[in-house]
Amino acid sequence: MIIEEIRAELSRLQDTKYREMQVRIIPTVKPESIIGVRTPELRQMAKQYAQDADIDVFLNDLPHRYFEENQLHAFILSGMKDYAQCLRELNRFLPCVDNWATCDQMSPKVFRKHRKELPDSIREWIGSGETYTIRFGIGMLMEHYLDEDYDPVYPEMAAAVRSGEYYVNMMTAWYFATALAKQYDAVLPYIENRRLDDWTHNKAIQKAIESYRITPEQKAYLKTLKTTRKSK
């Protein structure tokens, strides 16, 4: 079966030192589910197996046993060329995503051609209540709607998110830091008016200050906007 074939190949590609590093930086995944395969090799496997006649057997085998199977799944989805199929498969897979790495490395190329339709799905993801589905939705706002397709409705969507989950709030902070770098004048009021919870507000400022795309003058002003209030 294709699943056993994939697992055998993952085992063959195992790098034990790389695995040790992954165990440390991906704390939401059980160590025993991490094999230790580097990303370039997983991407190459995805290209190979995406053409396999039995790939649906693997895609339907949810939830997967290993972290690398989730990574492989994410990379296969990222390469799909049919928008409707990609969305359908993505919506089946997202509830099974249990870590930031799989979430953040999943970026369907076909979305670039469907930016007019995509916000409807992003709203659903952000409103899902699922940690990594929300994170993915905010990540898609950051990736696709901070340049020529920017619209004031999008930072409103991100600012409305309230969560007790670190991985959601960190992505929201990352979004606003990037938005400040790309749409400073439009997004600055979200910081000036403290539209985010205190932790996310301060983290967005911190990440913005660390960015080379923010001018020294902007950084100096942003520092004055940090809050010393404790988040509830």
C-alpha positions as CSV (number, residue, x, y, z in Angstrom):
1,M,0.0,0.0,0.0
2,I,1.1,3.6,-0.6
3,I,1.0,4.4,3.1
4,E,3.5,1.7,4.0
5,E,5.6,2.8,1.0
6,I,5.6,6.4,2.2
7,R,6.5,5.4,5.7
8,A,9.4,3.2,4.5
9,E,10.8,6.1,2.5
10,L,10.4,8.5,5.5
11,S,12.3,6.1,7.6
12,R,15.1,5.8,5.0
13,L,15.5,9.6,5.0
14,Q,15.6,9.9,8.7
15,D,18.2,12.4,10.2
16,T,18.4,11.7,13.9
17,K,20.2,15.0,14.7
18,Y,17.5,17.0,12.8
19,R,14.9,15.0,14.6
20,E,16.3,16.1,18.0
21,M,16.0,19.8,16.9
22,Q,12.4,19.3,15.7
23,V,11.4,17.7,19.0
24,R,12.6,20.9,20.7
25,I,10.9,23.4,18.5
26,I,7.6,21.7,17.9
27,P,6.3,21.1,21.4
28,T,2.7,20.3,20.5
29,V,3.7,17.2,18.6
30,K,4.5,14.0,20.5
31,P,8.2,13.2,20.1
32,E,7.5,9.6,19.1
33,S,5.5,10.8,16.1
34,I,8.5,12.7,14.7
35,I,10.8,10.8,12.4
36,G,13.2,13.5,11.4
37,V,13.2,14.2,7.7
38,R,14.4,17.5,6.3
39,T,12.0,19.8,4.5
40,P,13.6,19.7,1.0
41,E,13.4,16.0,1.0
42,L,9.7,16.1,2.0
43,R,9.0,18.6,-0.7
44,Q,10.6,16.3,-3.3
45,M,8.6,13.4,-2.0
46,A,5.4,15.5,-2.3
47,K,6.1,16.2,-6.0
48,Q,6.7,12.5,-6.6
49,Y,3.7,11.2,-4.7
50,A,1.3,13.8,-5.9
51,Q,1.4,12.0,-9.3
52,D,0.7,8.6,-7.8
53,A,-2.5,7.0,-8.8
54,D,-3.2,6.0,-5.2
55,I,-2.4,9.3,-3.6
56,D,-6.1,9.7,-2.5
57,V,-5.5,6.7,-0.2
58,F,-2.9,8.6,1.6
59,L,-4.8,11.9,1.7
60,N,-7.9,10.1,3.1
61,D,-5.8,8.4,5.9
62,L,-6.6,11.0,8.5
63,P,-5.4,11.7,11.1
64,H,-1.9,10.7,10.1
65,R,0.4,8.8,12.4
66,Y,3.6,10.8,11.9
67,F,4.5,14.5,11.8
68,E,6.2,14.0,8.4
69,E,3.0,12.6,6.9
70,N,1.3,15.8,7.9
71,Q,4.1,17.7,6.3
72,L,3.9,15.6,3.1
73,H,0.2,16.1,3.0
74,A,0.6,19.9,3.4
75,F,3.1,20.1,0.6
76,I,0.9,18.0,-1.7
77,L,-2.0,20.3,-1.1
78,S,0.3,23.3,-1.7
79,G,1.0,22.0,-5.2
80,M,-2.6,21.3,-6.3
81,K,-3.6,23.2,-9.4
82,D,-7.4,22.9,-9.1
83,Y,-8.8,25.6,-6.7
84,A,-12.0,23.8,-5.8
85,Q,-10.2,20.5,-5.2
86,C,-7.5,22.2,-3.1
87,L,-10.1,23.9,-0.9
88,R,-12.0,20.7,-0.4
89,E,-8.9,18.8,0.6
90,L,-7.7,21.6,2.7
91,N,-10.9,21.8,4.7
92,R,-10.7,18.1,5.4
93,F,-7.0,18.4,6.5
94,L,-7.0,21.5,8.6
95,P,-8.8,20.0,11.6
96,C,-6.0,17.4,11.8
97,V,-3.1,20.0,11.8
98,D,-1.6,20.0,15.3
99,N,1.5,22.2,15.0
100,W,2.8,25.5,13.7
101,A,5.2,24.1,11.2
102,T,2.7,22.2,9.2
103,C,0.3,25.1,9.4
104,D,2.9,27.7,8.3
105,Q,4.5,25.7,5.6
106,M,1.2,25.0,3.9
107,S,0.8,27.6,1.2
108,P,-1.3,26.6,-1.9
109,K,0.1,28.2,-5.0
110,V,-3.3,28.2,-6.7
111,F,-4.6,30.8,-4.2
112,R,-2.6,33.4,-6.0
113,K,-5.0,33.1,-8.9
114,H,-8.1,33.2,-6.7
115,R,-7.6,36.1,-4.4
116,K,-11.1,37.4,-5.1
117,E,-12.8,34.2,-3.9
118,L,-10.4,33.3,-1.1
119,P,-11.6,35.7,1.6
120,D,-14.8,33.8,2.0
121,S,-12.9,30.7,3.1
122,I,-10.5,32.8,5.2
123,R,-13.5,34.1,7.2
124,E,-14.6,30.5,7.8
125,W,-11.2,29.5,9.0
126,I,-10.8,32.4,11.3
127,G,-14.2,31.7,12.8
128,S,-13.6,28.0,13.2
129,G,-12.5,27.9,16.8
130,E,-9.7,25.6,15.8
131,T,-6.2,26.8,16.8
132,Y,-4.3,26.0,13.7
133,T,-7.2,26.6,11.3
134,I,-7.4,30.2,12.7
135,R,-3.7,30.5,12.5
136,F,-3.8,29.4,8.8
137,G,-6.5,31.9,8.0
138,I,-4.6,34.8,9.5
139,G,-1.5,33.5,7.7
140,M,-3.3,33.6,4.4
141,L,-4.4,37.2,5.1
142,M,-0.7,38.1,5.7
143,E,0.5,36.3,2.6
144,H,-2.0,37.5,0.0
145,Y,-3.6,40.7,1.2
146,L,-0.9,43.2,2.3
147,D,0.2,44.3,-1.1
148,E,-1.8,45.2,-4.2
149,D,-4.9,43.4,-2.9
150,Y,-4.9,45.2,0.5
151,D,-8.3,46.3,1.7
152,P,-9.2,47.8,5.2
153,V,-11.6,44.9,5.8
154,Y,-8.7,42.4,6.2
155,P,-6.9,43.9,9.2
156,E,-10.4,44.2,10.8
157,M,-10.8,40.5,10.4
158,A,-7.4,39.9,12.1
159,A,-8.0,42.4,14.9
160,A,-11.4,40.8,15.7
161,V,-9.7,37.5,16.7
162,R,-9.6,36.9,20.4
163,S,-7.9,33.7,21.6
164,G,-6.2,32.2,24.6
165,E,-4.0,30.2,22.3
166,Y,-0.3,31.3,22.0
167,Y,-0.1,30.1,18.4
168,V,-3.1,32.1,17.3
169,N,-2.0,35.3,19.1
170,M,1.6,35.0,17.8
171,M,0.3,34.8,14.2
172,T,-1.9,37.8,14.8
173,A,1.1,39.7,16.1
174,W,3.1,38.6,13.1
175,Y,0.3,39.7,10.8
176,F,0.2,43.2,12.3
177,A,4.0,43.6,12.3
178,T,4.1,42.7,8.6
179,A,1.2,45.0,8.0
180,L,3.0,47.8,9.6
181,A,6.0,47.2,7.3
182,K,3.8,47.1,4.2
183,Q,0.8,49.4,5.0
184,Y,2.1,51.5,7.8
185,D,-0.3,54.5,7.7
186,A,-3.3,52.3,7.2
187,V,-2.6,49.9,10.0
188,L,-1.0,52.2,12.6
189,P,-4.4,53.1,14.1
190,Y,-4.9,49.5,15.2
191,I,-1.8,50.0,17.4
192,E,-2.5,53.5,18.4
193,N,-6.0,52.7,19.4
194,R,-5.0,49.4,21.1
195,R,-7.4,47.2,19.0
196,L,-5.5,44.1,20.0
197,D,-5.3,42.4,23.4
198,D,-2.3,43.6,25.4
199,W,0.0,40.6,24.8
200,T,-0.6,40.6,21.0
201,H,-0.3,44.4,20.9
202,N,3.1,44.4,22.5
203,K,4.3,41.4,20.5
204,A,3.3,43.1,17.2
205,I,5.3,46.1,18.2
206,Q,8.3,44.0,19.2
207,K,8.3,42.2,15.9
208,A,7.8,45.4,13.9
209,I,10.7,47.0,15.7
210,E,12.9,44.0,14.8
211,S,12.0,44.4,11.1
212,Y,14.5,46.1,8.7
213,R,11.5,47.3,6.7
214,I,10.4,49.7,9.5
215,T,12.2,53.0,9.6
216,P,14.1,54.2,12.7
217,E,11.6,57.0,13.1
218,Q,8.7,54.6,12.9
219,K,10.4,52.2,15.4
220,A,10.9,55.1,17.9
221,Y,7.2,56.0,17.7
222,L,6.1,52.4,18.0
223,K,8.1,52.0,21.2
224,T,6.0,54.7,22.8
225,L,2.9,52.8,22.1
226,K,3.8,49.7,24.2
227,T,1.4,49.0,27.0
228,T,2.4,48.1,30.5
229,R,-1.0,46.8,31.4
230,K,-1.3,43.1,32.2
231,S,-3.4,41.0,29.9
232,K,-6.4,39.4,31.5
